[in-house]
């Protein structure tokens, strides 16, 4: 369960790295669109995984109350 709590932050770190890569490519007049797309996916996955973990914890708490 502890690994599942770390994974969203891995996505966030990857998004930051892709944002840095996109800015670097933009400043050197290279194609940066793919890096921006990966950064957007990383940010989306960060919030999606946090929401999923929250729902999972709520279900576990409700399951322990019903027993």
Biopython code that builds the backbone (N, CA, C, O; Angstrom):
import numpy as np
from Bio.PDB.StructureBuilder import StructureBuilder

atoms = [
    (1, "UNK", "N", (0.824, -1.190, 0.000)),
    (1, "UNK", "CA", (0.000, 0.000, 0.000)),
    (1, "UNK", "C", (0.874, 1.261, 0.000)),
    (1, "UNK", "O", (0.482, 2.281, -0.568)),
    (2, "UNK", "N", (2.040, 1.200, 0.625)),
    (2, "UNK", "CA", (2.906, 2.377, 0.663)),
    (2, "UNK", "C", (3.429, 2.728, -0.726)),
    (2, "UNK", "O", (3.611, 3.903, -1.044)),
    (3, "UNK", "N", (3.667, 1.727, -1.541)),
    (3, "UNK", "CA", (4.135, 1.989, -2.905)),
    (3, "UNK", "C", (3.037, 2.695, -3.695)),
    (3, "UNK", "O", (3.320, 3.593, -4.488)),
    (4, "UNK", "N", (1.805, 2.299, -3.485)),
    (4, "UNK", "CA", (0.684, 2.926, -4.186)),
    (4, "UNK", "C", (0.532, 4.388, -3.799)),
    (4, "UNK", "O", (0.017, 5.181, -4.588)),
    (5, "UNK", "N", (0.969, 4.760, -2.606)),
    (5, "UNK", "CA", (0.888, 6.151, -2.182)),
    (5, "UNK", "C", (2.002, 6.992, -2.799)),
    (5, "UNK", "O", (1.872, 8.212, -2.889)),
    (6, "UNK", "N", (3.087, 6.363, -3.221)),
    (6, "UNK", "CA", (4.224, 7.077, -3.799)),
    (6, "UNK", "C", (4.046, 7.293, -5.298)),
    (6, "UNK", "O", (4.537, 8.282, -5.843)),
    (7, "UNK", "N", (3.359, 6.390, -5.958)),
    (7, "UNK", "CA", (3.234, 6.416, -7.420)),
    (7, "UNK", "C", (2.675, 7.737, -7.966)),
    (7, "UNK", "O", (3.186, 8.219, -8.976)),
    (8, "UNK", "N", (1.651, 8.346, -7.349)),
    (8, "UNK", "CA", (1.183, 9.628, -7.903)),
    (8, "UNK", "C", (2.278, 10.692, -7.958)),
    (8, "UNK", "O", (2.321, 11.504, -8.881)),
    (9, "UNK", "N", (3.147, 10.679, -6.976)),
    (9, "UNK", "CA", (4.216, 11.681, -6.949)),
    (9, "UNK", "C", (5.294, 11.389, -7.987)),
    (9, "UNK", "O", (5.997, 12.296, -8.432)),
    (10, "UNK", "N", (5.419, 10.128, -8.368)),
    (10, "UNK", "CA", (6.324, 9.785, -9.467)),
    (10, "UNK", "C", (5.798, 10.408, -10.763)),
    (10, "UNK", "O", (6.566, 10.949, -11.559)),
    (11, "UNK", "N", (4.487, 10.325, -10.962)),
    (11, "UNK", "CA", (3.887, 10.965, -12.138)),
    (11, "UNK", "C", (4.106, 12.469, -12.117)),
    (11, "UNK", "O", (4.359, 13.074, -13.159)),
    (12, "UNK", "N", (4.013, 13.073, -10.948)),
    (12, "UNK", "CA", (4.211, 14.510, -10.839)),
    (12, "UNK", "C", (5.656, 14.892, -11.153)),
    (12, "UNK", "O", (5.897, 15.894, -11.825)),
    (13, "UNK", "N", (6.614, 14.108, -10.676)),
    (13, "UNK", "CA", (8.027, 14.364, -10.974)),
    (13, "UNK", "C", (8.281, 14.236, -12.474)),
    (13, "UNK", "O", (8.987, 15.053, -13.065)),
    (14, "UNK", "N", (7.700, 13.207, -13.082)),
    (14, "UNK", "CA", (7.864, 13.038, -14.529)),
    (14, "UNK", "C", (7.253, 14.214, -15.294)),
    (14, "UNK", "O", (7.815, 14.659, -16.295)),
    (15, "UNK", "N", (6.121, 14.713, -14.836)),
    (15, "UNK", "CA", (5.498, 15.863, -15.493)),
    (15, "UNK", "C", (6.401, 17.086, -15.408)),
    (15, "UNK", "O", (6.537, 17.832, -16.378)),
    (16, "UNK", "N", (7.015, 17.290, -14.255)),
    (16, "UNK", "CA", (7.929, 18.430, -14.099)),
    (16, "UNK", "C", (9.129, 18.278, -15.037)),
    (16, "UNK", "O", (9.564, 19.250, -15.653)),
    (17, "UNK", "N", (9.656, 17.071, -15.143)),
    (17, "UNK", "CA", (10.781, 16.838, -16.051)),
    (17, "UNK", "C", (10.391, 17.094, -17.502)),
    (17, "UNK", "O", (11.178, 17.662, -18.260)),
    (18, "UNK", "N", (9.197, 16.687, -17.896)),
    (18, "UNK", "CA", (8.753, 16.930, -19.261)),
    (18, "UNK", "C", (8.478, 18.416, -19.505)),
    (18, "UNK", "O", (8.686, 18.908, -20.614)),
    (19, "UNK", "N", (8.015, 19.129, -18.483)),
    (19, "UNK", "CA", (7.840, 20.573, -18.631)),
    (19, "UNK", "C", (9.196, 21.243, -18.839)),
    (19, "UNK", "O", (9.341, 22.126, -19.685)),
    (20, "UNK", "N", (10.176, 20.818, -18.065)),
    (20, "UNK", "CA", (11.529, 21.360, -18.235)),
    (20, "UNK", "C", (12.049, 21.065, -19.640)),
    (20, "UNK", "O", (12.641, 21.930, -20.285)),
    (21, "UNK", "N", (11.822, 19.834, -20.110)),
    (21, "UNK", "CA", (12.258, 19.449, -21.454)),
    (21, "UNK", "C", (11.543, 20.282, -22.521)),
    (21, "UNK", "O", (12.156, 20.690, -23.507)),
    (22, "UNK", "N", (10.248, 20.532, -22.321)),
    (22, "UNK", "CA", (9.487, 21.322, -23.285)),
    (22, "UNK", "C", (9.998, 22.755, -23.350)),
    (22, "UNK", "O", (10.125, 23.322, -24.436)),
    (23, "UNK", "N", (10.292, 23.341, -22.199)),
    (23, "UNK", "CA", (10.812, 24.709, -22.181)),
    (23, "UNK", "C", (12.175, 24.768, -22.862)),
    (23, "UNK", "O", (12.459, 25.690, -23.627)),
    (24, "UNK", "N", (13.011, 23.777, -22.576)),
    (24, "UNK", "CA", (14.332, 23.727, -23.199)),
    (24, "UNK", "C", (14.220, 23.600, -24.719)),
    (24, "UNK", "O", (14.931, 24.277, -25.462)),
    (25, "UNK", "N", (13.323, 22.727, -25.167)),
    (25, "UNK", "CA", (13.131, 22.567, -26.611)),
    (25, "UNK", "C", (12.528, 23.821, -27.237)),
    (25, "UNK", "O", (12.883, 24.188, -28.357)),
    (26, "UNK", "N", (11.629, 24.473, -26.528)),
    (26, "UNK", "CA", (11.019, 25.705, -27.050)),
    (26, "UNK", "C", (12.068, 26.800, -27.237)),
    (26, "UNK", "O", (12.063, 27.521, -28.234)),
    (27, "UNK", "N", (12.960, 26.908, -26.266)),
    (27, "UNK", "CA", (13.981, 27.958, -26.342)),
    (27, "UNK", "C", (15.030, 27.689, -27.413)),
    (27, "UNK", "O", (15.690, 28.616, -27.881)),
    (28, "UNK", "N", (15.189, 26.421, -27.805)),
    (28, "UNK", "CA", (16.157, 26.080, -28.858)),
    (28, "UNK", "C", (15.474, 25.845, -30.201)),
    (28, "UNK", "O", (16.074, 25.276, -31.113)),
    (29, "UNK", "N", (14.233, 26.277, -30.325)),
    (29, "UNK", "CA", (13.452, 26.167, -31.567)),
    (29, "UNK", "C", (13.326, 24.738, -32.081)),
    (29, "UNK", "O", (13.459, 24.484, -33.278)),
    (30, "UNK", "N", (13.069, 23.809, -31.165)),
    (30, "UNK", "CA", (12.803, 22.420, -31.535)),
    (30, "UNK", "C", (11.316, 22.138, -31.326)),
    (30, "UNK", "O", (10.588, 22.964, -30.774)),
    (31, "UNK", "N", (10.880, 20.969, -31.771)),
    (31, "UNK", "CA", (9.494, 20.576, -31.607)),
    (31, "UNK", "C", (9.267, 20.165, -30.148)),
    (31, "UNK", "O", (9.869, 19.202, -29.672)),
    (32, "UNK", "N", (8.410, 20.885, -29.449)),
    (32, "UNK", "CA", (8.200, 20.677, -28.021)),
    (32, "UNK", "C", (6.808, 20.134, -27.690)),
    (32, "UNK", "O", (6.500, 19.896, -26.522)),
    (33, "UNK", "N", (5.983, 19.941, -28.688)),
    (33, "UNK", "CA", (4.591, 19.558, -28.466)),
    (33, "UNK", "C", (4.479, 18.202, -27.755)),
    (33, "UNK", "O", (3.636, 18.043, -26.872)),
    (34, "UNK", "N", (5.290, 17.253, -28.117)),
    (34, "UNK", "CA", (5.218, 15.929, -27.499)),
    (34, "UNK", "C", (5.569, 15.996, -26.013)),
    (34, "UNK", "O", (4.948, 15.311, -25.200)),
    (35, "UNK", "N", (6.534, 16.797, -25.659)),
    (35, "UNK", "CA", (6.901, 16.951, -24.247)),
    (35, "UNK", "C", (5.760, 17.593, -23.456)),
    (35, "UNK", "O", (5.495, 17.205, -22.318)),
    (36, "UNK", "N", (5.096, 18.560, -24.052)),
    (36, "UNK", "CA", (3.958, 19.195, -23.389)),
    (36, "UNK", "C", (2.830, 18.180, -23.204)),
    (36, "UNK", "O", (2.170, 18.162, -22.164)),
    (37, "UNK", "N", (2.612, 17.344, -24.208)),
    (37, "UNK", "CA", (1.568, 16.325, -24.114)),
    (37, "UNK", "C", (1.879, 15.322, -23.000)),
    (37, "UNK", "O", (0.990, 14.958, -22.231)),
    (38, "UNK", "N", (3.129, 14.878, -22.910)),
    (38, "UNK", "CA", (3.506, 13.946, -21.841)),
    (38, "UNK", "C", (3.381, 14.603, -20.467)),
    (38, "UNK", "O", (2.986, 13.951, -19.501)),
    (39, "UNK", "N", (3.712, 15.876, -20.377)),
    (39, "UNK", "CA", (3.563, 16.595, -19.110)),
    (39, "UNK", "C", (2.093, 16.674, -18.708)),
    (39, "UNK", "O", (1.755, 16.500, -17.538)),
    (40, "UNK", "N", (1.227, 16.934, -19.673)),
    (40, "UNK", "CA", (-0.206, 17.004, -19.392)),
    (40, "UNK", "C", (-0.740, 15.653, -18.931)),
    (40, "UNK", "O", (-1.553, 15.586, -18.009)),
    (41, "UNK", "N", (-0.287, 14.582, -19.566)),
    (41, "UNK", "CA", (-0.698, 13.237, -19.160)),
    (41, "UNK", "C", (-0.197, 12.932, -17.747)),
    (41, "UNK", "O", (-0.918, 12.335, -16.947)),
    (42, "UNK", "N", (1.020, 13.334, -17.444)),
    (42, "UNK", "CA", (1.568, 13.112, -16.112)),
    (42, "UNK", "C", (0.773, 13.839, -15.038)),
    (42, "UNK", "O", (0.514, 13.279, -13.973)),
    (43, "UNK", "N", (0.384, 15.077, -15.309)),
    (43, "UNK", "CA", (-0.423, 15.836, -14.348)),
    (43, "UNK", "C", (-1.799, 15.209, -14.184)),
    (43, "UNK", "O", (-2.313, 15.109, -13.070)),
    (44, "UNK", "N", (-2.395, 14.785, -15.297)),
    (44, "UNK", "CA", (-3.685, 14.102, -15.230)),
    (44, "UNK", "C", (-3.592, 12.832, -14.401)),
    (44, "UNK", "O", (-4.447, 12.573, -13.553)),
    (45, "UNK", "N", (-2.548, 12.036, -14.647)),
    (45, "UNK", "CA", (-2.382, 10.782, -13.905)),
    (45, "UNK", "C", (-2.140, 11.040, -12.415)),
    (45, "UNK", "O", (-2.583, 10.255, -11.577)),
    (46, "UNK", "N", (-1.447, 12.122, -12.079)),
    (46, "UNK", "CA", (-1.226, 12.470, -10.676)),
    (46, "UNK", "C", (-2.560, 12.644, -9.961)),
    (46, "UNK", "O", (-2.797, 12.032, -8.920)),
    (47, "UNK", "N", (-3.435, 13.485, -10.526)),
    (47, "UNK", "CA", (-4.722, 13.732, -9.879)),
    (47, "UNK", "C", (-5.627, 12.507, -9.932)),
    (47, "UNK", "O", (-6.373, 12.252, -8.986)),
    (48, "UNK", "N", (-5.574, 11.745, -11.021)),
    (48, "UNK", "CA", (-6.385, 10.538, -11.140)),
    (48, "UNK", "C", (-5.998, 9.517, -10.082)),
    (48, "UNK", "O", (-6.867, 8.936, -9.431)),
    (49, "UNK", "N", (-4.682, 9.292, -9.902)),
    (49, "UNK", "CA", (-4.226, 8.309, -8.916)),
    (49, "UNK", "C", (-4.536, 8.755, -7.488)),
    (49, "UNK", "O", (-4.885, 7.926, -6.648)),
    (50, "UNK", "N", (-4.413, 10.053, -7.202)),
    (50, "UNK", "CA", (-4.770, 10.535, -5.864)),
    (50, "UNK", "C", (-6.250, 10.300, -5.582)),
    (50, "UNK", "O", (-6.625, 9.866, -4.493)),
    (51, "UNK", "N", (-7.075, 10.588, -6.567)),
    (51, "UNK", "CA", (-8.516, 10.362, -6.403)),
    (51, "UNK", "C", (-8.823, 8.878, -6.221)),
    (51, "UNK", "O", (-9.665, 8.509, -5.403)),
    (52, "UNK", "N", (-8.143, 8.038, -6.980)),
    (52, "UNK", "CA", (-8.331, 6.590, -6.877)),
    (52, "UNK", "C", (-7.922, 6.095, -5.491)),
    (52, "UNK", "O", (-8.630, 5.281, -4.897)),
    (53, "UNK", "N", (-6.796, 6.572, -4.969)),
    (53, "UNK", "CA", (-6.350, 6.161, -3.639)),
    (53, "UNK", "C", (-7.323, 6.606, -2.558)),
    (53, "UNK", "O", (-7.561, 5.879, -1.594)),
    (54, "UNK", "N", (-7.886, 7.799, -2.717)),
    (54, "UNK", "CA", (-8.860, 8.292, -1.752)),
    (54, "UNK", "C", (-10.100, 7.395, -1.728)),
    (54, "UNK", "O", (-10.601, 7.046, -0.659)),
    (55, "UNK", "N", (-10.586, 7.030, -2.905)),
    (55, "UNK", "CA", (-11.746, 6.142, -2.976)),
    (55, "UNK", "C", (-11.424, 4.770, -2.402)),
    (55, "UNK", "O", (-12.259, 4.160, -1.733)),
    (56, "UNK", "N", (-10.221, 4.286, -2.662)),
    (56, "UNK", "CA", (-9.811, 2.986, -2.155)),
    (56, "UNK", "C", (-9.767, 2.990, -0.632)),
    (56, "UNK", "O", (-10.224, 2.036, -0.003)),
    (57, "UNK", "N", (-9.232, 4.035, -0.034)),
    (57, "UNK", "CA", (-9.188, 4.140, 1.425)),
    (57, "UNK", "C", (-10.585, 4.215, 2.016)),
    (57, "UNK", "O", (-10.857, 3.595, 3.044)),
    (58, "UNK", "N", (-11.479, 4.971, 1.375)),
    (58, "UNK", "CA", (-12.851, 5.073, 1.856)),
    (58, "UNK", "C", (-13.550, 3.724, 1.810)),
    (58, "UNK", "O", (-14.286, 3.375, 2.732)),
    (59, "UNK", "N", (-13.324, 2.958, 0.740)),
    (59, "UNK", "CA", (-13.937, 1.637, 0.627)),
    (59, "UNK", "C", (-13.383, 0.694, 1.694)),
    (59, "UNK", "O", (-14.130, -0.111, 2.251)),
    (60, "UNK", "N", (-12.093, 0.783, 1.983)),
    (60, "UNK", "CA", (-11.509, -0.067, 3.007)),
    (60, "UNK", "C", (-12.066, 0.289, 4.386)),
    (60, "UNK", "O", (-12.310, -0.603, 5.199)),
    (61, "UNK", "N", (-12.271, 1.571, 4.657)),
    (61, "UNK", "CA", (-12.827, 1.981, 5.936)),
    (61, "UNK", "C", (-14.274, 1.530, 6.071)),
    (61, "UNK", "O", (-14.686, 1.106, 7.151)),
    (62, "UNK", "N", (-15.046, 1.613, 5.007)),
    (62, "UNK", "CA", (-16.430, 1.164, 5.048)),
    (62, "UNK", "C", (-16.502, -0.345, 5.187)),
    (62, "UNK", "O", (-17.393, -0.866, 5.858)),
    (63, "UNK", "N", (-15.575, -1.049, 4.561)),
    (63, "UNK", "CA", (-15.541, -2.502, 4.674)),
    (63, "UNK", "C", (-15.218, -2.961, 6.082)),
    (63, "UNK", "O", (-15.767, -3.956, 6.555)),
    (64, "UNK", "N", (-14.331, -2.241, 6.757)),
    (64, "UNK", "CA", (-13.987, -2.617, 8.131)),
    (64, "UNK", "C", (-15.110, -2.265, 9.098)),
    (64, "UNK", "O", (-15.244, -2.905, 10.142)),
    (65, "UNK", "N", (-15.929, -1.246, 8.767)),
    (65, "UNK", "CA", (-17.054, -0.903, 9.628)),
    (65, "UNK", "C", (-18.189, -1.915, 9.508)),
    (65, "UNK", "O", (-18.915, -2.160, 10.471)),
    (66, "UNK", "N", (-18.338, -2.500, 8.322)),
    (66, "UNK", "CA", (-19.425, -3.455, 8.085)),
    (66, "UNK", "C", (-19.139, -4.816, 8.695)),
    (66, "UNK", "O", (-20.061, -5.617, 8.853)),
    (67, "UNK", "N", (-17.898, -5.101, 9.042)),
    (67, "UNK", "CA", (-17.563, -6.424, 9.582)),
    (67, "UNK", "C", (-17.857, -6.531, 11.030)),
    (67, "UNK", "O", (-17.630, -7.582, 11.630)),
]
sb = StructureBuilder()
sb.init_structure("model")
sb.init_model(0)
sb.init_chain("A")
sb.init_seg("    ")
for serial, (resi, resn, name, xyz) in enumerate(atoms, 1):
    if name == "N":
        sb.init_residue(resn, " ", resi, " ")
    sb.init_atom(name, np.array(xyz, "f"), 0.0, 1.0, " ", f" {name:<3s}", serial, name[0])
structure = sb.get_structure()
